[in-house]
């Protein structure tokens, strides 16, 4: 009597799973989010005041920023979140509580048509809470 031997079925184990495409996808998504995050923080449309060429420099991508926007109606936003002036001061206090090395730079984006007093009030509130890294954004002519 002839015996037929069948080949044993090979079980798939986790070591046979190819994770390279999944890692590629993760790296691509990471890069997309790294590029998109700074763009998302500038969601409030403002007409920034104009300055001569060379008056400002391009923001450093290695530095963290906290963007405060004052629109033409005088409303405040931090990133994309609308806040009151009291909430803005509370946010400055939270930032000031961080070690100075970890504190983000506060960038104030005031609309060109807004009162200078509003911009100065934000800058003054930042200084009053102990923040030393603050700047005003502008466009070049």
Secondary structure, 3 states (H helix, E strand, C coil): CCCCCCCCCCCCCHHHCCCHHHHHHHHHHHHHHHHHHHHHCCCCCCCECEECCCCCCCCCCCCCEEEEEECCCCCEEECCEEECHHHHHHHHHHHHHCCHHHCCEEEEEEECCCCHHHHHHHHHHHHHCCCCCEEECCEEC
